[in-house]
């Protein structure tokens, strides 16, 4: 369940941030901010659904998923294919996220 929530949160965050990018960097209409803000609110709400004892741990683990999602956005939405170093870095981050989220905890 956590992985699905993280994927949804990552898509919502990237879409929301891209709306601001499009407005400020690509000259799009300020109306792009309306769905952008809604998307960022969805992102924040989705992170509350993660079953973690502490918010900081949930956010830290989310970081690895976000990095992979950002690289996929780079490829799919922006048409620029990530290279092997991007893939290696994302794999390292995902491994770290898994350790943070599912590592054994003392009592």
C-alpha atoms as a printed R data frame, in Angstrom:
    type eleno elety resid chain resno      x      y       z
1   ATOM     1    CA   UNK     A     1  0.000  0.000   0.000
2   ATOM     2    CA   UNK     A     2  2.789  2.435   0.886
3   ATOM     3    CA   UNK     A     3  4.380  2.054  -2.529
4   ATOM     4    CA   UNK     A     4  1.125  2.920  -4.311
5   ATOM     5    CA   UNK     A     5  0.617  5.943  -2.074
6   ATOM     6    CA   UNK     A     6  4.184  7.087  -2.744
7   ATOM     7    CA   UNK     A     7  3.761  6.714  -6.502
8   ATOM     8    CA   UNK     A     8  0.535  8.718  -6.417
9   ATOM     9    CA   UNK     A     9  2.144 11.349  -4.194
10  ATOM    10    CA   UNK     A    10  5.137 11.615  -6.497
11  ATOM    11    CA   UNK     A    11  2.969 12.117  -9.574
12  ATOM    12    CA   UNK     A    12  0.873 14.711  -7.770
13  ATOM    13    CA   UNK     A    13  3.930 16.594  -6.499
14  ATOM    14    CA   UNK     A    14  5.718 16.589  -9.828
15  ATOM    15    CA   UNK     A    15  2.596 17.676 -11.698
16  ATOM    16    CA   UNK     A    16  1.985 20.477  -9.194
17  ATOM    17    CA   UNK     A    17  5.568 21.687  -9.331
18  ATOM    18    CA   UNK     A    18  5.591 21.457 -13.115
19  ATOM    19    CA   UNK     A    19  2.543 23.736 -13.244
20  ATOM    20    CA   UNK     A    20  4.600 26.407 -11.467
21  ATOM    21    CA   UNK     A    21  7.574 25.686 -13.751
22  ATOM    22    CA   UNK     A    22  5.353 26.049 -16.819
23  ATOM    23    CA   UNK     A    23  4.000 29.377 -15.584
24  ATOM    24    CA   UNK     A    24  7.340 30.876 -14.522
25  ATOM    25    CA   UNK     A    25  9.766 29.317 -16.998
26  ATOM    26    CA   UNK     A    26  7.676 28.468 -20.050
27  ATOM    27    CA   UNK     A    27  5.407 31.518 -20.097
28  ATOM    28    CA   UNK     A    28  2.170 29.586 -19.601
29  ATOM    29    CA   UNK     A    29 -0.960 31.230 -18.226
30  ATOM    30    CA   UNK     A    30 -1.226 31.824 -14.475
31  ATOM    31    CA   UNK     A    31 -4.303 29.591 -14.691
32  ATOM    32    CA   UNK     A    32 -1.853 26.660 -14.662
33  ATOM    33    CA   UNK     A    33 -1.479 27.416 -10.957
34  ATOM    34    CA   UNK     A    34 -5.040 26.313 -10.159
35  ATOM    35    CA   UNK     A    35 -4.538 22.623 -10.965
36  ATOM    36    CA   UNK     A    36 -0.966 22.946  -9.730
37  ATOM    37    CA   UNK     A    37 -2.049 23.971  -6.234
38  ATOM    38    CA   UNK     A    38 -4.751 21.285  -6.209
39  ATOM    39    CA   UNK     A    39 -2.168 18.710  -7.206
40  ATOM    40    CA   UNK     A    40  0.196 19.811  -4.429
41  ATOM    41    CA   UNK     A    41 -2.665 19.551  -1.900
42  ATOM    42    CA   UNK     A    42 -3.359 16.014  -3.152
43  ATOM    43    CA   UNK     A    43  0.332 15.198  -2.728
44  ATOM    44    CA   UNK     A    44  0.327 16.351   0.904
45  ATOM    45    CA   UNK     A    45 -2.847 14.433   1.697
46  ATOM    46    CA   UNK     A    46 -1.556 11.237   0.107
47  ATOM    47    CA   UNK     A    47  1.553 11.269   2.290
48  ATOM    48    CA   UNK     A    48 -0.662 11.182   5.374
49  ATOM    49    CA   UNK     A    49 -1.936  7.772   4.234
50  ATOM    50    CA   UNK     A    50  1.444  6.096   4.675
51  ATOM    51    CA   UNK     A    51  1.487  3.736   7.637
52  ATOM    52    CA   UNK     A    52  4.563  5.056   9.414
53  ATOM    53    CA   UNK     A    53  5.070  5.855  13.071
54  ATOM    54    CA   UNK     A    54  6.624  9.250  12.334
55  ATOM    55    CA   UNK     A    55  6.013 11.752   9.564
56  ATOM    56    CA   UNK     A    56  9.719 12.414   9.046
57  ATOM    57    CA   UNK     A    57 10.373  8.747   8.347
58  ATOM    58    CA   UNK     A    58  7.509  8.593   5.859
59  ATOM    59    CA   UNK     A    59  8.832 11.704   4.099
60  ATOM    60    CA   UNK     A    60 12.407 10.410   4.039
61  ATOM    61    CA   UNK     A    61 11.357  7.121   2.467
62  ATOM    62    CA   UNK     A    62  9.204  9.007  -0.038
63  ATOM    63    CA   UNK     A    63 12.318 10.808  -1.270
64  ATOM    64    CA   UNK     A    64 13.617  7.715  -3.051
65  ATOM    65    CA   UNK     A    65 10.335  7.151  -4.858
66  ATOM    66    CA   UNK     A    66 10.192 10.838  -5.787
67  ATOM    67    CA   UNK     A    67 13.636 10.679  -7.389
68  ATOM    68    CA   UNK     A    68 12.622  7.764  -9.594
69  ATOM    69    CA   UNK     A    69  9.342  9.471 -10.513
70  ATOM    70    CA   UNK     A    70 11.164 12.696 -11.386
71  ATOM    71    CA   UNK     A    71 13.466 10.812 -13.748
72  ATOM    72    CA   UNK     A    72 10.469  9.117 -15.365
73  ATOM    73    CA   UNK     A    73  8.838 12.549 -15.740
74  ATOM    74    CA   UNK     A    74 12.045 13.770 -17.390
75  ATOM    75    CA   UNK     A    75 11.744 10.950 -19.898
76  ATOM    76    CA   UNK     A    76  7.984 10.811 -20.527
77  ATOM    77    CA   UNK     A    77  6.891 14.448 -20.145
78  ATOM    78    CA   UNK     A    78 10.054 16.267 -21.207
79  ATOM    79    CA   UNK     A    79 11.345 13.816 -23.794
80  ATOM    80    CA   UNK     A    80 14.866 13.566 -22.335
81  ATOM    81    CA   UNK     A    81 15.991 10.017 -21.600
82  ATOM    82    CA   UNK     A    82 17.785  9.519 -18.281
83  ATOM    83    CA   UNK     A    83 21.234  7.968 -18.555
84  ATOM    84    CA   UNK     A    84 22.766  5.043 -16.678
85  ATOM    85    CA   UNK     A    85 24.010  7.323 -13.902
86  ATOM    86    CA   UNK     A    86 20.474  8.541 -13.340
87  ATOM    87    CA   UNK     A    87 19.313  4.900 -13.140
88  ATOM    88    CA   UNK     A    88 22.104  3.928 -10.738
89  ATOM    89    CA   UNK     A    89 21.396  6.921  -8.509
90  ATOM    90    CA   UNK     A    90 17.669  6.154  -8.465
91  ATOM    91    CA   UNK     A    91 18.356  2.520  -7.539
92  ATOM    92    CA   UNK     A    92 20.565  3.610  -4.644
93  ATOM    93    CA   UNK     A    93 17.869  6.017  -3.439
94  ATOM    94    CA   UNK     A    94 15.156  3.360  -3.665
95  ATOM    95    CA   UNK     A    95 17.302  0.948  -1.668
96  ATOM    96    CA   UNK     A    96 17.735  3.641   0.984
97  ATOM    97    CA   UNK     A    97 14.010  4.343   1.015
98  ATOM    98    CA   UNK     A    98 13.265  0.643   1.547
99  ATOM    99    CA   UNK     A    99 15.699  0.476   4.465
100 ATOM   100    CA   UNK     A   100 14.145  3.566   6.056
101 ATOM   101    CA   UNK     A   101 10.559  2.382   5.640
102 ATOM   102    CA   UNK     A   102 10.830 -1.362   6.229
103 ATOM   103    CA   UNK     A   103 14.034 -1.829   8.200
104 ATOM   104    CA   UNK     A   104 13.674 -3.707  11.501
105 ATOM   105    CA   UNK     A   105 13.137 -1.414  14.449
106 ATOM   106    CA   UNK     A   106 13.905 -2.099  18.066
107 ATOM   107    CA   UNK     A   107 10.880 -2.368  20.328
